[in-house]
Amino acid sequence: MKRCCLTAVFGTLLAMQGVNHAAAADLMGFWDQRERGGNSFNEAPPGEEYFKALAATGATWVRLTFSKWKGEGRDFLIGDADRYEGLKAKDLATLRKVLDAAQAAKLKVVVVPLSLPGARWAQQNGGKFDDRLWSDPAFAEQAVRFWSDLAAALKDHPAIAAYNIVNEPAPEKTTGLAENGSSRDLAAWQAKQAGGPRDLTKLYERIVTAIRAVDPVTPVMVDSGYYANPRSLAAWPKALSDDRVLYAFHMYEPYQATSVPNMKRKTPLRYPGVKTDYAGGTIAWDRDAVGAHIDTAFDWAQAQGLKPTRIVAAEFGCMRLWSDCGTYLKDVMDAVDARGGHWAFYSFREDVWDGMDYELPASLKPGQFYWLSEQKKAGKLPRNGELMQLLKQRMSGKP
């Protein structure tokens, strides 16, 4: 069928469902040029002042999770990840209010749950990984219903730029597969799981189909497997069937150096130079290694005939007090920008953790952050950190 005919058919479908075609084009059109943003993973619902501060950095979008907020049930909006029975009305009203605040700040929003039915976020599950979604088909049914309900509830909100189905899924975790194993092992695992409950692409196809039944236009963002590792995305045999999908990965490799445990070492690991197990061997991490790791997502997209603007580095970061954090952030942004993808740094003004709050200067120690926060004096925190100046510069399009 010719492109003109496809366009006409799609336009007719939208008209039948009461959707303005121009608005629909704008939804996906937002992602047709490189966009830069930040992550909001706060325990308290953020307000307009928060979003305006993020927008002032040059960010155009925010990846927003609601799963840490206190709600009507154990799990915000879901009610209970042990048994989903419908959206909680008061929680939905809270989410809408937050979306209104983001809209007032002229930020586009990607909403992302940390939990789905049968896959409660470990930090809200006694530190235990919840594998039920990946082993019990009944929870997949509940996850599909949850997203059908949420898309129906949010489809008309002007702030929404995409639905991110779930943060950092890891159906591989309990199966013995090494997270950064060889490409052959990753592909073999994917092939073995095809059609089963651990087949992430199958679950995504089902959820996207359910979303499209109530919302034919809003883009959907999907995290790759094994905690959104780009190499897990590269093991997928093909792209999803829906053409309004964004493919997301997260970048914290080498995790041994960028994360909290490294700051507890007597002598923290350094970048470049830190060595880790990788792809069945050992790798020394430097600018080229970071670029090659990120390239796996873009190379896969190219092989699928997807534009680079369908790939999103939806999270990346490092501990702000790590002496090599600035160098690392630059290398990650350079790699994503070189391939023409989107990115969002982690995180912006997280309210209970300062580890990756780049606005805070190195002179501010964690103890001061927690003391001021406990005293309800977070507004007095200095926000002149050099790392945020770096991010602002890059969000403005400057090298």
C-alpha positions as CSV (number, residue, x, y, z in Angstrom):
1,M,0.0,0.0,0.0
2,K,1.3,3.4,-0.9
3,R,2.3,5.9,1.8
4,C,-0.5,8.3,0.8
5,C,-3.1,5.5,1.2
6,L,-1.7,4.5,4.6
7,T,-1.9,8.1,5.8
8,A,-5.5,8.3,4.6
9,V,-6.4,5.1,6.4
10,F,-4.7,6.2,9.6
11,G,-6.4,9.6,9.5
12,T,-9.8,7.9,9.0
13,L,-9.1,5.7,12.0
14,L,-8.2,8.7,14.2
15,A,-11.3,10.6,13.1
16,M,-13.5,7.6,13.9
17,Q,-12.1,7.6,17.4
18,G,-12.4,11.3,17.9
19,V,-8.7,12.1,17.7
20,N,-7.4,15.2,16.0
21,H,-4.9,14.1,13.3
22,A,-2.6,17.2,13.7
23,A,-2.3,16.6,17.4
24,A,-1.5,12.9,16.8
25,A,1.3,13.9,14.4
26,D,2.7,16.2,17.0
27,L,2.8,13.4,19.6
28,M,5.3,11.3,17.6
29,G,6.7,14.4,16.0
30,F,8.1,15.5,19.3
31,W,10.5,12.6,19.1
32,D,11.6,13.2,15.5
33,Q,14.4,15.5,16.7
34,R,16.8,14.9,19.5
35,E,15.4,15.7,22.9
36,R,17.2,16.0,26.2
37,G,15.6,15.7,29.7
38,G,15.9,14.4,33.2
39,N,14.4,11.8,35.5
40,S,12.0,12.5,38.4
41,F,12.0,9.7,40.9
42,N,10.9,11.5,44.0
43,E,9.0,10.1,47.0
44,A,6.7,13.1,47.1
45,P,4.6,14.3,44.1
46,P,6.5,17.2,42.5
47,G,4.9,20.5,41.9
48,E,5.1,23.3,39.3
49,E,8.1,25.0,40.9
50,Y,10.1,21.7,40.6
51,F,9.2,21.3,36.9
52,K,10.0,24.9,36.2
53,A,13.4,24.4,37.7
54,L,14.0,21.4,35.5
55,A,12.9,23.3,32.4
56,A,15.3,26.1,33.3
57,T,18.2,23.6,32.8
58,G,17.2,23.3,29.2
59,A,15.4,20.0,29.6
60,T,12.4,19.5,27.2
61,W,11.0,16.3,28.8
62,V,10.9,14.5,32.1
63,R,10.7,10.8,32.8
64,L,8.4,10.6,35.7
65,T,7.6,7.7,38.0
66,F,4.7,7.8,40.4
67,S,5.5,4.5,42.1
68,K,7.3,6.0,45.1
69,W,4.3,8.2,46.1
70,K,2.0,7.2,48.9
71,G,-1.4,6.1,47.7
72,E,-4.7,4.5,48.6
73,G,-3.2,1.0,48.6
74,R,0.2,-0.6,49.0
75,D,1.2,0.2,45.5
76,F,0.4,3.7,44.1
77,L,-2.2,3.7,41.4
78,I,-2.0,-0.2,41.0
79,G,-3.5,-0.6,44.5
80,D,-1.8,-4.0,45.1
81,A,0.7,-5.5,42.8
82,D,-0.3,-8.9,44.2
83,R,-3.8,-8.5,42.6
84,Y,-4.7,-5.6,40.3
85,E,-8.4,-4.8,40.3
86,G,-8.4,-1.3,38.8
87,L,-6.8,2.1,39.1
88,K,-7.2,3.9,42.4
89,A,-9.2,7.1,41.8
90,K,-7.5,9.3,44.3
91,D,-4.1,8.2,43.1
92,L,-5.1,9.0,39.5
93,A,-6.2,12.5,40.6
94,T,-2.8,13.0,42.2
95,L,-1.0,11.9,39.0
96,R,-3.2,14.2,36.9
97,K,-2.3,17.2,39.2
98,V,1.4,16.5,38.7
99,L,0.9,16.3,35.0
100,D,-0.9,19.6,35.1
101,A,2.2,21.1,36.9
102,A,4.5,19.7,34.3
103,Q,2.3,21.1,31.5
104,A,2.4,24.5,33.1
105,A,6.2,24.4,33.0
106,K,6.0,23.4,29.3
107,L,7.7,20.0,29.9
108,K,6.6,16.9,28.1
109,V,6.2,13.8,30.3
110,V,7.0,10.1,29.9
111,V,5.2,8.2,32.7
112,V,6.9,5.1,34.0
113,P,5.9,2.7,36.7
114,L,8.6,1.0,38.8
115,S,6.1,-1.9,39.5
116,L,3.6,-3.9,37.5
117,P,1.3,-6.6,38.8
118,G,3.5,-9.5,39.8
119,A,6.6,-7.4,39.5
120,R,6.8,-5.1,42.6
121,W,9.9,-2.9,42.7
122,A,12.5,-4.6,44.9
123,Q,12.9,-1.6,47.2
124,Q,9.2,-1.9,48.0
125,N,9.4,-5.6,48.3
126,G,11.7,-6.2,51.2
127,G,14.7,-6.0,48.9
128,K,13.6,-9.1,47.1
129,F,13.3,-9.4,43.3
130,D,9.7,-10.1,42.3
131,D,9.8,-12.8,39.5
132,R,6.0,-13.5,39.4
133,L,5.3,-11.5,36.3
134,W,7.9,-13.5,34.4
135,S,6.8,-16.9,35.6
136,D,3.0,-16.7,36.1
137,P,0.9,-15.8,33.0
138,A,-1.9,-14.6,35.3
139,F,0.1,-11.5,36.1
140,A,0.7,-10.7,32.5
141,E,-3.1,-10.5,32.1
142,Q,-3.2,-8.1,35.0
143,A,-0.4,-6.0,33.6
144,V,-2.2,-5.7,30.2
145,R,-5.4,-4.5,32.0
146,F,-3.4,-2.0,34.1
147,W,-2.0,-0.3,31.0
148,S,-5.3,-0.4,29.1
149,D,-6.9,1.4,32.1
150,L,-4.0,3.9,32.5
151,A,-3.8,4.8,28.8
152,A,-7.6,5.3,28.7
153,A,-7.3,7.6,31.7
154,L,-4.3,9.7,30.4
155,K,-4.7,9.7,26.6
156,D,-6.1,13.2,26.5
157,H,-3.6,14.9,28.8
158,P,-1.5,17.4,26.8
159,A,1.7,16.8,28.8
160,I,2.0,13.1,28.0
161,A,4.7,12.4,25.4
162,A,5.0,8.6,25.9
163,Y,3.9,5.7,28.0
164,N,7.0,3.8,29.3
165,I,5.6,0.4,30.1
166,V,7.9,-0.5,33.0
167,N,11.2,0.6,34.4
168,E,14.2,-1.8,34.0
169,P,12.5,-5.2,33.5
170,A,14.7,-8.2,34.2
171,P,13.0,-11.4,33.1
172,E,16.5,-12.9,32.7
173,K,17.6,-12.4,36.3
174,T,16.6,-15.7,37.9
175,T,17.6,-17.9,34.9
176,G,21.3,-18.0,35.3
177,L,22.1,-15.8,32.3
178,A,25.0,-13.4,32.9
179,E,23.9,-9.8,32.6
180,N,26.7,-8.8,30.3
181,G,27.3,-12.3,28.9
182,S,28.4,-13.0,25.3
183,S,26.2,-11.8,22.5
184,R,25.7,-15.5,21.5
185,D,24.4,-16.3,25.0
186,L,22.0,-13.4,25.1
187,A,20.6,-14.3,21.7
188,A,20.3,-18.0,22.6
189,W,18.4,-17.1,25.8
190,Q,16.0,-14.8,23.9
191,A,15.3,-17.6,21.3
192,K,14.7,-20.1,24.0
193,Q,12.2,-17.9,25.8
194,A,10.3,-16.9,22.7
195,G,6.6,-17.1,23.3
196,G,6.9,-17.9,27.0
197,P,6.3,-15.8,30.1
198,R,9.8,-14.5,30.1
199,D,9.6,-13.2,26.5
200,L,9.6,-9.5,27.1
201,T,8.8,-8.7,23.5
202,K,5.7,-10.8,23.7
203,L,4.5,-9.0,26.8
204,Y,5.2,-5.6,25.2
205,E,3.2,-6.6,22.1
206,R,0.2,-7.5,24.2
207,I,0.4,-4.3,26.2
208,V,0.9,-2.1,23.2
209,T,-2.1,-3.8,21.5
210,A,-4.2,-3.1,24.6
211,I,-3.1,0.5,24.7
212,R,-3.8,1.0,21.0
213,A,-7.4,-0.2,21.5
214,V,-8.0,2.9,23.7
215,D,-5.3,5.2,22.5
216,P,-4.1,4.9,18.9
217,V,-1.6,7.7,18.9
218,T,0.4,8.2,22.1
219,P,4.0,6.9,21.6
220,V,5.0,3.9,23.8
221,M,8.5,3.6,25.2
222,V,9.9,0.2,26.1
223,D,12.9,-0.5,28.2
224,S,15.2,-3.3,27.0
225,G,15.7,-6.4,29.2
226,Y,18.1,-7.1,32.0
227,Y,17.6,-3.7,33.7
228,A,17.4,-1.9,30.3
229,N,20.8,-3.1,29.1
230,P,21.4,-2.0,25.4
231,R,23.0,-5.4,24.7
232,S,19.7,-7.1,25.7
233,L,17.9,-4.9,23.2
234,A,20.4,-6.0,20.5
235,A,19.4,-9.6,21.2
236,W,15.8,-9.0,20.2
237,P,15.2,-10.7,16.8
238,K,13.1,-7.8,15.5
239,A,11.4,-4.5,16.4
240,L,7.9,-4.5,17.8
241,S,5.1,-4.4,15.3
242,D,3.8,-1.0,16.3
243,D,5.6,1.9,14.5
244,R,5.0,4.4,17.3
245,V,7.5,2.8,19.7
246,L,10.6,4.2,21.3
247,Y,13.3,1.8,22.5
248,A,15.0,2.7,25.7
249,F,18.2,1.7,27.4
250,H,20.0,2.8,30.6
251,M,23.7,3.5,30.9
252,Y,25.5,3.0,34.2
253,E,28.3,0.7,32.9
254,P,30.8,0.1,34.3
255,Y,28.4,-0.1,37.3
256,Q,31.2,-1.1,39.6
257,A,32.6,2.3,39.2
258,T,29.6,4.6,38.7
259,S,27.5,3.3,41.6
260,V,27.2,3.6,45.4
261,P,29.5,0.7,46.3
262,N,32.5,2.3,44.6
263,M,32.2,5.3,46.9
264,K,32.6,3.0,49.9
265,R,35.9,1.6,48.7
266,K,39.1,2.8,50.4
267,T,40.4,3.6,46.9
268,P,37.5,4.1,44.5
269,L,37.8,2.6,41.0
270,R,38.8,5.1,38.4
271,Y,37.5,6.0,34.9
272,P,38.9,5.6,32.4
273,G,40.8,2.3,33.1
274,V,38.5,0.3,35.3
275,K,38.2,-3.3,34.1
276,T,35.2,-5.6,34.4
277,D,33.9,-8.9,33.1
278,Y,32.1,-8.2,29.8
279,A,30.8,-10.2,26.8
280,G,32.5,-13.4,27.9
281,G,35.9,-11.6,28.5
282,T,37.3,-8.6,30.2
283,I,37.0,-5.0,29.2
284,A,38.9,-1.8,30.2
285,W,36.4,1.0,30.2
286,D,37.2,4.2,28.4
287,R,35.5,6.5,26.0
288,D,35.7,4.0,23.2
289,A,34.3,1.2,25.3
290,V,31.4,3.4,26.5
291,G,30.7,4.3,22.9
292,A,30.8,0.7,21.8
293,H,28.4,-0.4,24.5
294,I,25.9,2.3,23.6
295,D,26.3,1.6,19.9
296,T,24.8,-1.8,20.3
297,A,21.3,-0.2,20.7
298,F,21.8,2.1,17.7
299,D,23.3,-0.6,15.5
300,W,20.3,-2.8,16.3
301,A,17.9,0.0,15.4
302,Q,19.7,0.6,12.1
303,A,19.5,-3.1,11.3
304,Q,15.7,-2.9,11.9
305,G,15.3,0.1,9.7
306,L,14.5,2.4,12.6
307,K,15.6,6.0,12.8
308,P,18.2,6.9,15.5
309,T,15.5,9.1,17.1
310,R,13.6,6.0,18.1
311,I,16.4,5.2,20.6
312,V,16.5,6.7,24.0
313,A,19.2,6.7,26.7
314,A,16.4,7.0,29.3
315,E,18.7,7.0,32.3
316,F,22.4,7.6,32.7
317,G,24.5,8.9,35.6
318,C,27.2,8.4,38.2
319,M,27.8,9.3,41.8
320,R,28.2,13.1,42.0
321,L,31.1,12.8,44.5
322,W,33.0,10.4,42.3
323,S,36.0,12.3,41.0
324,D,35.6,10.9,37.4
325,C,31.8,11.6,37.1
326,G,32.2,14.6,34.8
327,T,34.4,12.8,32.4
328,Y,32.1,9.8,32.4
329,L,29.0,12.0,31.8
330,K,30.7,13.7,28.9
331,D,31.6,10.4,27.2
332,V,28.0,9.0,27.6
333,M,26.4,12.2,26.1
334,D,29.0,12.3,23.3
335,A,28.2,8.7,22.4
336,V,24.4,9.2,22.3
337,D,24.6,12.6,20.6
338,A,27.0,11.1,17.9
339,R,24.3,8.6,17.0
340,G,21.4,11.0,17.1
341,G,19.4,9.6,20.0
342,H,17.6,11.2,22.9
343,W,18.7,11.2,26.5
344,A,17.6,11.9,30.1
345,F,20.0,12.2,33.0
346,Y,19.4,10.6,36.3
347,S,18.2,12.4,38.3
348,F,16.8,15.8,39.1
349,R,16.4,16.9,42.7
350,E,15.6,13.5,44.1
351,D,14.1,14.4,47.5
352,V,15.5,11.6,49.7
353,W,18.9,10.8,48.0
354,D,21.6,13.2,46.9
355,G,23.9,10.6,45.2
356,M,23.1,11.8,41.7
357,D,21.9,15.3,42.3
358,Y,24.3,17.2,40.0
359,E,23.1,20.6,41.1
360,L,24.8,20.0,44.5
361,P,28.4,21.1,44.6
362,A,31.1,18.7,45.7
363,S,31.6,20.7,48.8
364,L,28.2,19.6,50.1
365,K,28.6,16.3,51.9
366,P,25.7,13.8,52.1
367,G,25.3,14.4,55.8
368,Q,24.4,18.1,55.2
369,F,21.9,17.1,52.5
370,Y,20.1,14.7,54.9
371,W,20.2,17.1,57.8
372,L,18.7,20.0,55.8
373,S,16.1,17.7,54.3
374,E,15.0,16.4,57.7
375,Q,14.8,20.0,59.0
376,K,12.5,20.9,56.0
377,K,15.2,23.3,54.8
378,A,15.9,21.6,51.4
379,G,15.3,25.0,49.8
380,K,18.6,26.2,51.4
381,L,20.7,23.6,49.6
382,P,23.3,25.2,47.4
383,R,22.6,24.4,43.7
384,N,25.7,25.6,41.9
385,G,27.3,22.2,41.2
386,E,29.7,22.0,38.3
387,L,28.2,18.8,37.0
388,M,24.8,20.5,36.4
389,Q,26.6,23.3,34.6
390,L,28.0,20.6,32.3
391,L,24.5,19.1,31.7
392,K,23.0,22.5,31.1
393,Q,25.7,23.3,28.5
394,R,25.0,20.0,26.7
395,M,21.2,20.5,26.8
396,S,21.7,23.8,25.1
397,G,23.3,21.9,22.2
398,K,26.9,23.1,22.9
399,P,29.7,20.5,22.9
